[in-house]
């Protein structure tokens, strides 16, 4: 039962960053169109708030998209002072042949603020971090991200501080195998130095990551570097490659992958990623070599109403009988109005050689100011 609970929490207790890489199908190739962060997520610019209504939401009044519903007009539309708050809750249910379990979890409660000058910016956040030990949970006040940005030119930027490393699709859905099993998901912010170039068709990110300076509660403790590059073409299609090299006290690994976002019809778009990982467990000198892939097909018949199908496979340690896993499922992602996102999903997961199957159901409600 404890093992089931640990897996259950690991799969579902996954805060999203609120960035939607699939907006490239609307012609928005770079995250800085909408976000302060070069890699997306967290604070929205005034234009990003406009786009949250125009491109994402089914309904919305004229000023509804602004911070605090435009209760503070000078702040709500400010290009210099950016403010945001994020609250995310989850109701999850897991069922397999041996047990059923339901959980209601407050996944995220963060407040972010930034000063955004023409050539530089500084931002920080304060919020709640869930601390888990077996079935027990606690929380602490902490900063999920804080960093400074220096804009050499509008296309070339340097960033230093604590934030998520850019890798692959950079999709906020951390239930995807490519994020979940490669440890690019839940609480994987670390202290980094980053250079990014974002042009009209080509974007690159080069990052040196420094771990979390012995924070006992941090999950991201690796030190190393990563490189990602993408190419945007035909106004809607995007392909990319990513490389990663990192190590901590327990292991060292290299990861390489290809990914893409494709839109061949106004209502259909798909997202794909395939990664190879070579990993060495240091004290055992044990080598693991394998792959992981995630695929998602989306259909949006009405703006703000997205249905999706997913298929994932992972086999990162073929010598282990339980390593090869697959999952398929589907769900709905709704943006009824600015400030609201609702995601409901079902996933059938199987440990292939053991023929062990489970069903996972989730409902996430996200409110952002």
Residue frames as qw, qx, qy, qz and C-alpha x, y, z in Angstrom:
[[0.000, 0.884, 0.467, 0.000, 0.00, 0.00, 0.00],
 [0.304, -0.785, 0.106, 0.530, 2.83, 2.40, 0.79],
 [0.402, -0.113, 0.604, 0.679, 4.42, 1.66, -2.58],
 [0.192, 0.633, 0.663, 0.350, 1.15, 2.38, -4.37],
 [0.153, -0.923, -0.273, 0.223, 0.75, 5.61, -2.44],
 [0.387, -0.577, 0.308, 0.650, 4.28, 6.75, -3.28],
 [0.325, 0.168, 0.679, 0.636, 3.75, 6.06, -6.98],
 [0.044, 0.785, 0.610, 0.103, 0.36, 7.77, -6.84],
 [0.220, -0.883, -0.077, 0.407, 1.81, 10.94, -5.32],
 [0.418, -0.356, 0.480, 0.684, 4.79, 10.94, -7.67],
 [0.290, 0.384, 0.704, 0.522, 2.55, 10.74, -10.72],
 [0.022, -0.798, -0.541, -0.263, -0.01, 13.35, -9.72],
 [0.359, -0.840, -0.155, 0.377, 1.64, 15.80, -7.36],
 [0.582, 0.105, 0.349, 0.727, 3.06, 17.84, -10.19],
 [0.080, 0.803, 0.219, -0.549, 2.71, 21.64, -10.32],
 [0.613, 0.556, 0.364, 0.428, 2.63, 23.10, -13.78],
 [0.394, -0.250, 0.025, 0.884, 4.52, 26.17, -14.85],
 [0.318, 0.800, 0.391, -0.325, 1.62, 27.70, -16.82],
 [0.085, 0.584, -0.479, -0.650, 3.31, 27.96, -20.18],
 [0.796, 0.368, 0.446, -0.179, 1.88, 26.51, -23.35],
 [0.309, -0.398, 0.618, 0.604, 4.51, 25.61, -25.93],
 [0.398, 0.412, 0.775, 0.268, 1.78, 24.65, -28.40],
 [0.170, 0.855, 0.212, -0.442, 1.04, 28.36, -28.92],
 [0.225, -0.388, 0.594, 0.668, 3.62, 28.09, -31.71],
 [0.291, 0.399, 0.816, 0.301, 0.69, 26.85, -33.83],
 [0.107, 0.909, 0.375, -0.146, -0.70, 30.39, -33.59],
 [0.520, 0.721, -0.034, 0.456, 2.61, 31.79, -34.85],
 [0.339, -0.875, 0.269, -0.218, 4.11, 32.64, -31.45],
 [0.818, 0.299, -0.441, 0.218, 7.52, 31.04, -31.71],
 [0.360, 0.300, -0.558, 0.685, 9.16, 32.62, -28.63],
 [0.429, -0.543, -0.681, 0.237, 8.01, 32.44, -25.01],
 [0.245, -0.288, -0.218, 0.900, 8.99, 36.07, -24.36],
 [0.153, -0.377, -0.492, -0.770, 6.03, 37.13, -26.48],
 [0.575, -0.590, -0.404, -0.396, 3.86, 36.36, -23.44],
 [0.789, -0.540, -0.221, 0.189, 6.17, 35.75, -20.48],
 [0.170, -0.919, 0.356, 0.005, 8.97, 37.50, -18.66],
 [0.675, -0.372, 0.615, 0.165, 10.92, 34.22, -18.57],
 [0.251, 0.519, -0.623, -0.529, 12.79, 33.39, -21.80],
 [0.118, 0.043, -0.982, -0.140, 11.67, 29.75, -21.43],
 [0.488, -0.388, -0.489, -0.610, 8.07, 30.59, -20.51],
 [0.559, -0.421, -0.685, 0.203, 5.97, 30.07, -17.42],
 [0.331, -0.470, -0.421, 0.702, 5.07, 32.21, -14.43],
 [0.053, 0.632, 0.202, -0.746, 4.65, 35.97, -14.95],
 [0.469, 0.605, 0.559, 0.318, 2.73, 37.18, -17.97],
 [0.171, -0.083, 0.129, 0.973, 3.44, 40.42, -19.80],
 [0.415, 0.417, 0.262, -0.765, 0.46, 42.69, -20.63],
 [0.505, 0.346, -0.547, -0.571, 0.51, 41.23, -24.15],
 [0.206, 0.048, -0.976, 0.050, 0.52, 37.72, -22.69],
 [0.234, 0.315, 0.690, -0.608, -2.57, 38.57, -20.68],
 [0.506, 0.432, -0.127, -0.736, -4.27, 39.88, -23.82],
 [0.434, 0.278, -0.790, -0.333, -3.38, 36.64, -25.58],
 [0.073, 0.045, 0.935, -0.345, -4.73, 34.55, -22.70],
 [0.470, 0.453, 0.441, -0.616, -8.15, 35.93, -23.62],
 [0.497, 0.579, -0.285, -0.580, -7.76, 36.18, -27.38],
 [0.464, 0.395, -0.761, -0.221, -6.09, 32.80, -28.11],
 [0.151, 0.082, -0.948, 0.268, -6.88, 30.55, -25.14],
 [0.225, 0.213, 0.689, -0.656, -10.16, 31.46, -23.44],
 [0.120, 0.478, 0.824, 0.282, -13.64, 30.58, -24.69],
 [0.098, -0.887, -0.384, -0.237, -15.23, 33.67, -23.14],
 [0.513, -0.277, -0.226, 0.780, -13.93, 36.92, -21.65],
 [0.062, 0.947, 0.302, -0.095, -14.95, 40.51, -21.10],
 [0.423, 0.850, -0.109, 0.292, -12.89, 43.50, -22.21],
 [0.002, 0.756, -0.512, 0.408, -10.71, 43.89, -19.08],
 [0.909, -0.352, 0.044, -0.218, -11.14, 40.49, -17.44],
 [0.896, 0.233, -0.242, 0.292, -7.69, 39.21, -18.40],
 [0.205, 0.711, -0.374, 0.560, -5.69, 41.75, -16.37],
 [0.366, 0.042, -0.751, 0.548, -4.15, 41.24, -12.95],
 [0.028, 0.316, 0.673, -0.668, -6.82, 41.19, -10.22],
 [0.235, 0.663, 0.695, 0.151, -9.44, 41.73, -12.93],
 [0.253, 0.533, 0.146, 0.794, -8.11, 45.27, -13.50],
 [0.453, -0.788, -0.401, 0.116, -8.88, 46.30, -9.91],
 [0.382, -0.721, 0.145, 0.560, -5.61, 48.29, -9.99],
 [0.663, 0.734, 0.146, 0.006, -5.50, 49.73, -13.54],
 [0.110, 0.893, -0.436, -0.018, -2.04, 51.31, -13.25],
 [0.415, -0.452, 0.790, -0.006, -0.56, 48.00, -12.07],
 [0.790, 0.257, 0.536, -0.151, -2.69, 45.69, -14.19],
 [0.708, 0.687, 0.129, 0.102, -1.38, 47.08, -17.49],
 [0.208, -0.879, 0.386, 0.185, 2.12, 48.05, -16.40],
 [0.812, 0.486, -0.305, 0.112, 5.01, 47.00, -18.63],
 [0.172, 0.637, -0.596, 0.458, 7.48, 47.62, -15.79],
 [0.340, -0.252, 0.745, -0.516, 5.90, 46.05, -12.69],
 [0.628, -0.012, -0.661, -0.410, 4.56, 42.54, -13.32],
 [0.388, -0.235, 0.681, -0.574, 2.52, 40.76, -10.67],
 [0.678, -0.008, -0.589, -0.438, 0.86, 37.36, -10.58],
 [0.478, -0.286, 0.700, -0.446, -0.55, 34.76, -8.21],
 [0.565, 0.169, -0.729, -0.349, -1.10, 31.06, -8.92],
 [0.557, -0.187, 0.647, -0.486, -3.32, 28.59, -7.09],
 [0.576, 0.213, -0.689, -0.385, -3.67, 25.01, -8.29],
 [0.607, -0.221, 0.617, -0.449, -5.65, 22.18, -6.73],
 [0.397, 0.233, -0.830, -0.316, -5.91, 18.51, -7.63],
 [0.792, -0.113, 0.420, -0.427, -8.41, 15.73, -7.04],
 [0.370, 0.449, -0.780, -0.229, -6.83, 12.42, -8.05],
 [0.864, -0.122, 0.345, -0.345, -7.87, 8.79, -7.98],
 [0.244, 0.483, -0.822, -0.178, -5.77, 5.70, -8.66],
 [0.875, -0.049, 0.289, -0.385, -7.14, 2.19, -9.11],
 [0.338, 0.438, -0.813, -0.179, -5.34, -1.12, -9.73],
 [0.707, -0.115, -0.667, -0.202, -5.87, -4.81, -8.96],
 [0.531, -0.146, -0.683, 0.480, -4.82, -4.50, -5.31],
 [0.212, -0.535, -0.459, 0.677, -6.00, -1.12, -4.04],
 [0.153, 0.782, 0.369, 0.478, -7.83, 2.13, -4.71],
 [0.419, -0.431, -0.284, 0.747, -6.75, 5.51, -3.43],
 [0.150, 0.851, 0.337, 0.374, -8.10, 9.06, -3.67],
 [0.483, -0.321, -0.191, 0.792, -6.28, 12.28, -2.84],
 [0.125, 0.941, 0.245, 0.197, -7.16, 15.98, -2.75],
 [0.671, -0.231, -0.012, 0.705, -4.02, 18.12, -2.87],
 [0.096, 0.975, 0.003, -0.199, -3.19, 21.81, -2.92],
 [0.857, 0.244, 0.117, 0.439, -0.45, 21.61, -5.51],
 [0.448, 0.231, 0.031, 0.863, 0.62, 25.22, -5.76],
 [0.158, -0.929, -0.332, 0.048, 0.07, 28.58, -4.05],
 [0.598, -0.076, 0.081, 0.794, 2.63, 31.12, -5.30],
 [0.104, 0.958, 0.178, -0.198, 2.90, 34.89, -5.56],
 [0.682, 0.112, 0.236, 0.683, 5.33, 36.40, -8.13],
 [0.068, 0.964, 0.106, -0.234, 6.50, 39.96, -8.70],
 [0.710, 0.096, 0.251, 0.651, 9.03, 41.48, -11.10],
 [0.069, 0.844, -0.052, -0.529, 10.48, 44.78, -12.22],
 [0.728, 0.325, 0.490, 0.353, 10.93, 44.73, -15.99],
 [0.021, -0.773, 0.190, 0.605, 13.17, 47.46, -17.41],
 [0.676, 0.655, -0.179, -0.286, 13.98, 47.66, -21.15],
 [0.503, 0.578, -0.639, 0.072, 17.43, 46.06, -20.82],
 [0.206, 0.174, -0.883, 0.384, 17.11, 44.10, -17.58],
 [0.680, -0.430, -0.240, -0.543, 14.60, 42.50, -15.21],
 [0.082, 0.228, -0.854, 0.461, 14.53, 40.99, -11.75],
 [0.702, -0.284, -0.300, -0.580, 11.87, 38.70, -10.32],
 [0.031, 0.196, -0.890, 0.409, 11.10, 36.55, -7.31],
 [0.637, -0.330, -0.492, -0.493, 8.35, 34.40, -5.87],
 [0.197, -0.238, 0.760, -0.571, 7.08, 33.26, -2.48],
 [0.742, -0.067, -0.345, -0.570, 4.84, 30.30, -1.98],
 [0.781, -0.318, 0.436, -0.316, 4.13, 26.89, -0.55],
 [0.431, 0.405, -0.793, -0.147, 6.19, 23.77, -1.12],
 [0.917, -0.246, -0.024, -0.313, 4.77, 20.37, -0.23],
 [0.027, 0.549, -0.820, 0.159, 7.18, 18.15, 1.71],
 [0.912, -0.057, -0.174, -0.368, 6.51, 14.42, 1.55],
 [0.022, -0.442, 0.878, -0.184, 7.87, 11.48, 3.52],
 [0.061, 0.181, 0.981, -0.042, 6.05, 8.26, 2.74],
 [0.093, -0.651, -0.704, -0.267, 2.38, 8.91, 3.39],
 [0.291, -0.725, -0.320, 0.535, 3.11, 11.91, 5.58],
 [0.386, 0.591, 0.239, 0.667, 3.15, 15.44, 4.18],
 [0.300, -0.697, -0.243, 0.605, 4.09, 18.87, 5.48],
 [0.430, 0.789, 0.226, 0.377, 4.83, 22.21, 3.86],
 [0.482, -0.458, -0.067, 0.744, 7.18, 25.17, 4.06],
 [0.257, 0.936, 0.080, -0.228, 7.34, 28.73, 2.78],
 [0.619, -0.238, 0.450, 0.598, 9.93, 28.97, 0.01],
 [0.303, 0.699, -0.213, -0.612, 10.81, 30.67, -3.27],
 [0.854, 0.274, 0.438, 0.054, 10.19, 28.48, -6.31],
 [0.640, 0.457, 0.220, 0.577, 12.03, 30.89, -8.63],
 [0.142, -0.943, -0.005, 0.302, 14.05, 34.10, -8.40],
 [0.712, 0.099, 0.340, 0.606, 16.42, 35.39, -11.04],
 [0.038, 0.765, -0.079, -0.638, 17.79, 38.35, -12.92],
 [0.702, 0.494, 0.430, 0.278, 17.80, 38.92, -16.69],
 [0.128, -0.650, 0.247, 0.708, 20.15, 41.07, -18.76],
 [0.694, 0.621, 0.363, 0.004, 19.08, 41.72, -22.36],
 [0.476, -0.284, 0.397, 0.732, 22.19, 42.18, -24.50],
 [0.214, 0.030, -0.447, -0.868, 19.82, 42.80, -27.42],
 [0.711, -0.012, 0.125, -0.692, 16.11, 41.97, -27.78],
 [0.882, 0.187, -0.380, -0.207, 17.14, 38.55, -29.14],
 [0.626, 0.215, -0.627, 0.410, 20.13, 37.76, -26.87],
 [0.532, -0.708, 0.071, -0.459, 19.58, 37.37, -23.12],
 [0.386, 0.228, -0.788, 0.422, 21.50, 36.27, -20.06],
 [0.667, -0.554, -0.124, -0.482, 19.73, 34.92, -16.99],
 [0.368, 0.232, -0.776, 0.457, 21.03, 33.90, -13.56],
 [0.468, -0.280, 0.396, -0.738, 19.19, 32.56, -10.54],
 [0.319, 0.050, 0.925, -0.201, 16.75, 29.81, -9.65],
 [0.633, 0.360, -0.063, -0.683, 14.42, 28.58, -12.39],
 [0.892, 0.151, 0.420, -0.068, 13.49, 25.53, -14.49],
 [0.285, -0.372, 0.666, 0.580, 16.06, 24.31, -16.97],
 [0.652, 0.486, -0.121, -0.569, 14.90, 24.37, -20.58],
 [0.202, -0.234, 0.923, 0.231, 14.80, 20.90, -22.14],
 [0.155, 0.274, 0.921, 0.229, 12.72, 19.33, -24.89],
 [0.068, -0.640, -0.618, -0.452, 9.09, 20.28, -25.40],
 [0.083, 0.064, -0.392, 0.914, 9.14, 22.23, -22.13],
 [0.453, -0.451, -0.539, -0.549, 5.48, 21.30, -21.80],
 [0.303, -0.457, 0.453, -0.703, 3.92, 22.04, -18.40],
 [0.909, -0.166, -0.099, -0.369, 2.28, 18.60, -18.25],
 [0.067, -0.604, 0.776, -0.169, 4.75, 16.80, -15.97],
 [0.826, -0.017, 0.495, -0.268, 2.73, 13.60, -16.17],
 [0.744, 0.601, -0.271, -0.109, 4.33, 13.08, -19.60],
 [0.950, -0.177, 0.018, 0.257, 6.95, 10.33, -19.38],
 [0.620, 0.491, -0.090, 0.605, 9.65, 12.53, -20.92],
 [0.108, -0.710, 0.254, -0.648, 9.40, 14.88, -17.97],
 [0.804, -0.500, 0.090, -0.311, 8.40, 12.48, -15.23],
 [0.969, -0.130, 0.057, 0.201, 11.11, 9.83, -15.76],
 [0.624, 0.445, -0.108, 0.634, 13.90, 12.20, -16.82],
 [0.462, -0.551, -0.382, 0.581, 13.45, 14.28, -13.64],
 [0.154, 0.175, 0.185, 0.955, 12.52, 17.48, -15.46],
 [0.324, -0.606, -0.595, -0.417, 9.20, 17.74, -13.68],
 [0.518, -0.794, -0.290, -0.131, 8.06, 18.38, -10.13],
 [0.477, -0.857, 0.137, 0.139, 10.25, 20.77, -8.11],
 [0.845, 0.115, 0.174, 0.492, 13.14, 20.54, -10.59],
 [0.135, 0.964, -0.080, 0.217, 14.09, 24.23, -10.34],
 [0.799, -0.262, -0.061, 0.537, 17.79, 24.74, -9.67],
 [0.129, -0.863, 0.130, 0.472, 20.32, 27.57, -9.66],
 [0.744, 0.367, 0.417, 0.370, 21.41, 28.18, -13.23],
 [0.061, -0.597, 0.268, 0.754, 23.31, 30.43, -15.59],
 [0.594, 0.478, 0.641, 0.091, 21.59, 30.68, -18.98],
 [0.022, 0.383, -0.360, -0.850, 22.21, 32.24, -22.37],
 [0.513, 0.491, 0.702, -0.055, 19.34, 32.34, -24.84],
 [0.032, 0.224, -0.424, -0.877, 18.89, 33.51, -28.39],
 [0.403, 0.512, 0.728, -0.212, 15.36, 33.89, -29.75],
 [0.003, -0.236, 0.445, 0.864, 15.08, 34.85, -33.39],
 [0.607, 0.214, -0.099, -0.759, 12.28, 34.76, -35.92],
 [0.860, 0.165, -0.386, -0.290, 12.89, 31.11, -36.85],
 [0.716, 0.128, -0.597, 0.338, 15.69, 29.80, -34.61],
 [0.492, -0.766, 0.180, -0.371, 15.90, 29.69, -30.83],
 [0.697, 0.185, -0.609, 0.332, 18.73, 28.35, -28.64],
 [0.580, -0.755, 0.131, -0.276, 19.25, 27.87, -24.90],
 [0.652, 0.279, -0.584, 0.396, 22.61, 27.08, -23.29],
 [0.586, -0.711, 0.035, -0.387, 22.44, 26.48, -19.54],
 [0.414, 0.261, -0.750, 0.444, 24.96, 25.70, -16.80],
 [0.663, -0.592, -0.214, -0.407, 23.20, 24.38, -13.71],
 [0.162, 0.517, -0.632, 0.554, 24.69, 24.46, -10.23],
 [0.412, -0.264, -0.846, 0.213, 22.29, 22.37, -8.16],
 [0.381, -0.772, -0.327, -0.389, 20.54, 23.73, -5.08],
 [0.106, 0.600, -0.481, 0.630, 23.42, 24.49, -2.70],
 [0.251, 0.015, -0.886, 0.389, 22.70, 21.63, -0.25],
 [0.554, -0.164, 0.096, -0.811, 19.03, 22.49, 0.24],
 [0.226, -0.101, 0.952, -0.178, 17.87, 19.29, 2.01],
 [0.545, 0.438, 0.576, -0.424, 14.37, 19.51, 0.50],
 [0.388, 0.621, -0.354, -0.581, 15.44, 20.16, -3.11],
 [0.899, 0.174, 0.400, -0.036, 14.89, 17.40, -5.66],
 [0.677, 0.701, -0.060, 0.217, 17.15, 18.93, -8.34],
 [0.578, -0.733, 0.271, 0.236, 20.72, 18.44, -7.11],
 [0.822, 0.256, 0.276, 0.427, 22.52, 17.78, -10.39],
 [0.094, -0.796, 0.245, 0.546, 25.32, 19.97, -11.69],
 [0.590, 0.126, 0.649, 0.465, 26.17, 20.14, -15.38],
 [0.127, 0.403, -0.230, -0.877, 24.99, 21.76, -18.58],
 [0.526, 0.466, 0.711, -0.017, 22.33, 21.54, -21.27],
 [0.020, 0.291, -0.405, -0.866, 21.77, 22.83, -24.79],
 [0.452, 0.530, 0.708, -0.115, 18.51, 23.13, -26.73],
 [0.032, 0.289, -0.382, -0.877, 17.86, 24.48, -30.22],
 [0.464, 0.504, 0.706, -0.178, 14.66, 24.72, -32.23],
 [0.073, -0.063, 0.511, 0.854, 13.59, 25.72, -35.72],
 [0.388, 0.537, 0.520, -0.539, 10.23, 27.29, -36.57],
 [0.059, -0.125, 0.668, 0.731, 8.93, 26.89, -40.13],
 [0.154, -0.383, -0.750, -0.516, 5.80, 27.23, -42.26],
 [0.270, -0.455, 0.025, -0.848, 4.39, 29.64, -39.65],
 [0.778, -0.393, 0.021, -0.490, 3.09, 26.82, -37.39],
 [0.960, -0.020, -0.257, 0.108, 5.59, 23.95, -37.21],
 [0.177, -0.829, 0.481, -0.224, 8.42, 23.66, -34.70],
 [0.951, 0.007, -0.273, 0.146, 11.16, 21.03, -34.33],
 [0.166, -0.862, 0.411, -0.246, 14.06, 20.90, -31.91],
 [0.800, 0.092, -0.527, 0.272, 16.94, 18.97, -30.37],
 [0.447, -0.810, 0.222, -0.308, 18.14, 18.94, -26.76],
 [0.708, 0.223, -0.569, 0.354, 21.31, 17.73, -25.03],
 [0.553, -0.749, 0.129, -0.341, 21.90, 17.32, -21.30],
 [0.681, 0.193, -0.591, 0.388, 24.90, 16.28, -19.18],
 [0.401, -0.693, 0.204, -0.564, 24.62, 16.19, -15.39],
 [0.633, -0.003, -0.723, 0.279, 25.76, 14.47, -12.21],
 [0.497, -0.713, 0.150, -0.471, 25.10, 14.43, -8.46],
 [0.321, -0.551, 0.731, -0.242, 26.41, 12.36, -5.55],
 [0.773, 0.030, 0.593, -0.226, 24.58, 9.25, -6.70],
 [0.724, 0.362, 0.536, 0.240, 24.78, 9.17, -10.49],
 [0.001, -0.514, 0.326, 0.794, 25.87, 10.84, -13.68],
 [0.570, 0.464, 0.678, 0.023, 23.96, 10.84, -16.94],
 [0.011, 0.255, -0.401, -0.880, 23.67, 12.19, -20.45],
 [0.453, 0.549, 0.661, -0.237, 20.37, 12.72, -22.24],
 [0.001, 0.232, -0.462, -0.856, 19.73, 13.61, -25.87],
 [0.371, 0.484, 0.767, -0.200, 16.46, 14.02, -27.67],
 [0.001, 0.137, 0.487, 0.863, 14.42, 15.29, -30.59],
 [0.142, 0.528, 0.690, -0.474, 10.98, 16.90, -30.34],
 [0.027, 0.156, 0.479, 0.864, 8.37, 18.71, -32.39],
 [0.293, 0.496, 0.540, -0.613, 5.04, 20.54, -32.39],
 [0.090, 0.069, 0.714, 0.690, 3.01, 20.16, -35.58],
 [0.371, 0.515, 0.467, -0.616, -0.20, 21.80, -36.74],
 [0.153, 0.020, 0.749, 0.644, -1.55, 20.71, -40.13],
 [0.181, -0.604, -0.658, -0.411, -5.15, 21.85, -39.53],
 [0.149, -0.570, 0.141, -0.796, -6.63, 24.80, -37.57],
 [0.743, -0.469, 0.050, -0.475, -8.26, 22.40, -35.09],
 [0.979, -0.137, -0.074, 0.129, -5.64, 19.63, -34.83],
 [0.195, 0.800, -0.523, 0.221, -2.11, 19.74, -33.47],
 [0.956, -0.187, -0.206, 0.097, 0.31, 17.17, -32.08],
 [0.156, -0.842, 0.484, -0.181, 3.35, 17.14, -29.79],
 [0.978, 0.055, -0.175, 0.099, 6.11, 14.51, -29.79],
 [0.092, -0.819, 0.549, -0.137, 9.40, 13.90, -27.98],
 [0.978, 0.017, -0.184, 0.099, 11.90, 11.02, -28.00],
 [0.137, -0.849, 0.472, -0.191, 14.93, 10.88, -25.68],
 [0.857, 0.104, -0.454, 0.222, 17.88, 8.55, -25.08],
 [0.408, -0.823, 0.299, -0.257, 19.54, 8.38, -21.65],
 [0.747, 0.199, -0.540, 0.332, 22.90, 6.90, -20.60],
 [0.481, -0.759, 0.167, -0.406, 23.21, 6.73, -16.82],
 [0.612, 0.205, -0.674, 0.358, 25.88, 5.44, -14.44],
 [0.670, -0.717, -0.113, -0.157, 25.26, 4.69, -10.75],
 [0.182, 0.804, -0.502, 0.263, 28.54, 5.83, -9.22],
 [0.448, -0.531, 0.664, -0.277, 29.05, 3.59, -6.19],
 [0.844, 0.075, 0.520, -0.103, 28.01, 0.44, -8.11],
 [0.049, -0.429, 0.633, 0.643, 29.58, 1.43, -11.44],
 [0.435, 0.388, 0.812, -0.020, 26.30, 0.21, -12.89],
 [0.049, 0.179, -0.398, -0.898, 25.37, 1.45, -16.35],
 [0.410, 0.534, 0.689, -0.266, 21.83, 1.97, -17.58],
 [0.004, 0.197, -0.479, -0.856, 20.94, 2.79, -21.16],
 [0.233, 0.494, 0.836, -0.044, 17.44, 3.30, -22.46],
 [0.003, 0.253, 0.389, 0.886, 14.81, 5.55, -24.00],
 [0.124, 0.532, 0.660, -0.516, 11.58, 7.39, -23.26],
 [0.024, 0.206, 0.493, 0.845, 8.98, 8.95, -25.54],
 [0.193, 0.512, 0.600, -0.584, 5.78, 10.99, -25.10],
 [0.033, 0.190, 0.618, 0.762, 3.18, 11.77, -27.75],
 [0.169, 0.507, 0.582, -0.613, 0.02, 13.85, -27.59],
 [0.075, 0.332, 0.628, 0.700, -2.63, 14.53, -30.24],
 [0.065, 0.408, 0.459, -0.787, -4.98, 17.46, -29.61],
 [0.060, 0.494, 0.665, 0.556, -8.28, 18.54, -31.13],
 [0.023, -0.355, -0.361, 0.862, -9.77, 21.98, -30.45],
 [0.155, 0.557, 0.724, 0.376, -13.24, 22.25, -32.05],
 [0.148, -0.926, -0.253, -0.237, -14.03, 25.40, -30.04],
 [0.275, 0.609, -0.399, 0.628, -11.54, 27.93, -28.73],
 [0.305, -0.484, 0.534, -0.623, -10.65, 27.03, -25.15],
 [0.884, -0.082, 0.318, -0.333, -12.00, 23.47, -25.42],
 [0.341, 0.582, -0.726, -0.134, -9.16, 21.02, -26.16],
 [0.957, -0.149, 0.182, -0.169, -9.57, 17.25, -26.18],
 [0.181, 0.705, -0.684, -0.053, -6.44, 15.11, -26.28],
 [0.996, -0.044, -0.073, -0.022, -5.08, 11.58, -26.59],
 [0.119, -0.801, 0.585, -0.044, -1.69, 10.55, -25.17],
 [0.989, 0.053, -0.124, 0.062, 0.70, 7.64, -25.64],
 [0.117, -0.829, 0.528, -0.143, 3.95, 7.21, -23.69],
 [0.964, 0.006, -0.229, 0.137, 6.64, 4.50, -23.46],
 [0.133, -0.836, 0.500, -0.184, 9.67, 4.31, -21.16],
 [0.981, -0.087, -0.083, 0.151, 12.41, 1.71, -20.83],
 [0.072, 0.913, -0.345, 0.204, 15.37, 3.47, -19.23],
 [0.261, -0.535, 0.790, -0.148, 16.93, 0.41, -17.57],
 [0.772, 0.164, -0.447, -0.421, 16.25, -2.72, -19.70],
 [0.373, 0.197, -0.866, 0.268, 18.05, -4.99, -17.19],
 [0.234, 0.054, 0.658, -0.714, 15.22, -4.32, -14.71],
 [0.067, 0.345, 0.912, 0.212, 12.03, -6.31, -15.33],
 [0.023, 0.767, 0.565, -0.302, 9.82, -3.42, -14.19],
 [0.230, -0.384, 0.187, 0.874, 11.58, -0.81, -16.34],
 [0.009, -0.152, -0.639, -0.754, 9.47, -1.04, -19.49],
 [0.177, 0.513, 0.622, -0.565, 6.25, 0.91, -19.02],
 [0.044, 0.290, 0.549, 0.783, 3.60, 2.22, -21.34],
 [0.116, 0.499, 0.570, -0.642, 0.62, 4.48, -20.87],
 [0.014, 0.321, 0.551, 0.770, -2.23, 5.70, -23.00],
 [0.040, -0.558, -0.650, 0.515, -5.12, 7.93, -22.17],
 [0.108, 0.539, 0.430, 0.716, -7.13, 11.01, -22.93],
 [0.218, -0.549, -0.520, 0.617, -8.79, 14.02, -21.44],
 [0.151, 0.854, 0.357, 0.347, -10.05, 17.56, -21.76],
 [0.404, -0.220, -0.178, 0.870, -8.28, 20.87, -21.17],
 [0.035, 0.825, 0.518, 0.224, -10.62, 23.82, -20.74],
 [0.265, -0.083, -0.140, 0.951, -9.96, 27.56, -20.64],
 [0.047, 0.719, 0.692, 0.037, -13.50, 28.85, -19.99],
 [0.005, 0.988, 0.099, 0.122, -12.42, 32.40, -19.08],
 [0.366, 0.626, -0.447, 0.523, -9.17, 34.29, -18.45],
 [0.285, -0.543, 0.580, -0.536, -7.65, 33.25, -15.09],
 [0.802, -0.126, 0.466, -0.351, -9.11, 29.74, -15.23],
 [0.446, 0.366, -0.774, -0.261, -7.83, 26.40, -16.50],
 [0.792, -0.169, 0.448, -0.380, -9.48, 23.02, -15.88],
 [0.403, 0.409, -0.786, -0.229, -7.89, 19.70, -16.91],
 [0.815, -0.156, 0.439, -0.346, -9.52, 16.33, -16.49],
 [0.430, 0.522, -0.706, -0.212, -7.70, 13.21, -17.64],
 [0.933, -0.175, 0.269, -0.163, -7.62, 9.42, -17.56],
 [0.297, 0.652, -0.692, -0.092, -4.53, 7.27, -18.10],
 [0.990, -0.106, 0.046, -0.087, -4.08, 3.49, -18.35],
 [0.061, 0.764, -0.640, 0.047, -0.56, 2.54, -17.33],
 [0.996, -0.036, -0.043, -0.063, 1.11, -0.87, -17.62],
 [0.290, -0.642, 0.698, 0.128, 4.39, -2.38, -16.43],
 [0.690, 0.374, -0.417, -0.458, 4.66, -4.51, -19.55],
 [0.443, 0.266, -0.855, 0.054, 6.64, -7.60, -18.48],
 [0.070, 0.037, 0.823, -0.562, 4.76, -7.89, -15.19],
 [0.203, -0.442, -0.713, -0.506, 1.40, -7.24, -16.89],
 [0.212, -0.513, -0.578, 0.598, 0.57, -4.93, -13.99],
 [0.072, 0.522, 0.419, 0.739, -2.02, -2.33, -14.98],
 [0.143, -0.503, -0.535, 0.664, -3.54, 0.66, -13.24],
 [0.122, 0.742, 0.461, 0.472, -6.02, 3.43, -14.02],
 [0.316, -0.298, -0.268, 0.860, -5.32, 7.01, -13.03],
 [0.044, 0.794, 0.508, 0.332, -7.95, 9.76, -12.98],
 [0.365, -0.274, -0.230, 0.860, -7.32, 13.42, -12.24],
 [0.073, 0.876, 0.398, 0.262, -9.06, 16.77, -12.10],
 [0.469, -0.180, -0.129, 0.855, -6.90, 19.90, -11.87],
 [0.045, 0.923, 0.363, 0.124, -8.31, 23.36, -11.30],
 [0.548, -0.053, -0.018, 0.835, -5.91, 26.24, -11.86],
 [0.001, 0.951, 0.306, 0.036, -6.67, 29.86, -10.97],
 [0.577, -0.035, 0.001, 0.816, -4.16, 32.59, -11.77],
 [0.002, -0.904, -0.275, 0.327, -4.39, 36.32, -11.16]]
